[in-house]
């Protein structure tokens, strides 16, 4: 009888510990909780509308930064991701007066289609190492276009 009672108490304790750990993990925000927007190869006027909305949110949440990850497509320009990031950052800084230090970006590589993903995160959020969630194309699988409409212009 004592052994049965001890086993039941042990199992109950394990259940409570497991439940507490699940709650603890659930309370920690994940990168997906901060994802704000995503778009593909759209016109710059359409992109500016999205950037305007992001700027409004950054002005409301002064403690957050914008983190952007850009993927060039299967047909791409050399330096396309960098050019898109610089264009977006320059627009936010020069037109919307967002502090340049609140805008972070990374070239994600290549996907089947151009993809820009935006997260609004606390400045100390350790996201920069684990946000690449898509299958990549290798540069040898990408067709580079010599007549690019998107070119790197400006400063980082």
N, C-alpha and C positions, 0 to 999 in steps of 0.2 A: 504494500500500500504506500509506504514511504517512497519507494522507487517510482511508482506511478505518479505520485504527487510532485516529485522532483522533476520528472520528465515533462510534465504539464507546465510547471513553472518555467522551466528552461525554454520550452517552445514558445510560451507566451512572451518571455523576455526577448527572444530572437525576433518575434513578430513586431514588437514595439520598437526595437532598435532599427529594424528595416524600414518601418513606417517613418520614423524620425529622419532617417537618412534620405528617404524619398522626398520628404517635405523640404529638407535643407537644399537638395539639388534643385527642386522645383522653384525655390525662392531665388536662386541665382539666375539673373537674366542671361539669356543666350544671344548670340549675334543675330539670330532670326527675329528676336524681339525688337530690334532696333532698325530693321530694314524699312526704309522710307519710300523708295521708288525704284523702278527699273524701266528702261526703255531700250529700243533698238536703234536702227539707222533711220532717224527722223530728220526733218529739216531743222536748221538752226533756229528758225522762228518758233517751231514747236518745242524745241529743247529749251529755249529761253522762257517759255511759259512754265515749263516744269522747274527750271532754275528759279524763277520768280517765286513759285510756291515754296521751294526749299529755303530761299532767302527769308521769306516771311516767317517760316517756322524757326529758322536760326535766330531771328530777331526776337521771337517770343521766348525761345529757350536759350538764353544767353550762356548757359553752362555747357552747351553741346557743341560738338564739332561735326562737320560733314566729312564723311569718308566715302570716296568714290573709287570703284574698281572698274576699269575699262578693258573690254576685250575687242580686238579687231576681228573682222570676219574672215571667211574662207578666201574671199577676194579682198585684198587690203592694200593700203598704201604703206610704204615704209614709214615708220614713226606715227602711224595713225592714232594709236591709243594715246600717245603723248600729246599729239596735236589736239585731240578732242578734250583731253584733260586741261591743257593750257587755255584753250578757248573758253571752256566752262569757268575755270578759275578766274581768268581775266574779266569775264562778264560779271561774275559775282563780286569781285573786288572793285572794279571800276564803275559799274553801273548800279550795283545794289549796296555798295559800301560795306561789304562783309570783310572783316579782318582776315588777311591772307593766312594767318596762323591757324584759323579755324577751318581751313580747307585742306584736306589730305587726299592723296590719290595714289593709285598703283596701277601699273600696266599689268593686266591679268594674263596677257598672251593672246591666243587665238581661239575662236569658237566657230561654229558653222555660220553664225550671223553676228553682226556687231551687237554688243550688249553693254549697257552702262548700268551699274547698280549703285545705289546710294543708301548709306546708313547715316543716321544722326545718333551720335554716341557721346558718352561722357569723355572728356579729354584723356583720362587715364585708362580707358578701356583697351584691353590687350587683344584687339581684333586683327592686327596687321599680319598675323602669322597663320590664321586659319580660315580665311574667308573664301579661298579659291575652292568652289564647290562644283564646278562644271568640268566636263571632259575637255581636254585641250587638244588642239591640233598642233602638230609639230610645224615649224616654219617651212619644212620641205613640202608640207601638204597645202600650203597657202599659195595662192596665185597673186603676185604683187603687180599692181597696176602702175604703169609709169605716168599715166595722165590723171593724176589724183586731184580731186576737188578739195580734199582736206589735207593741208600741209602744216607742218610745224611752223608757227610764227610767234614771235614774242619770247618772253622770258618765263622761267619756271616759278 
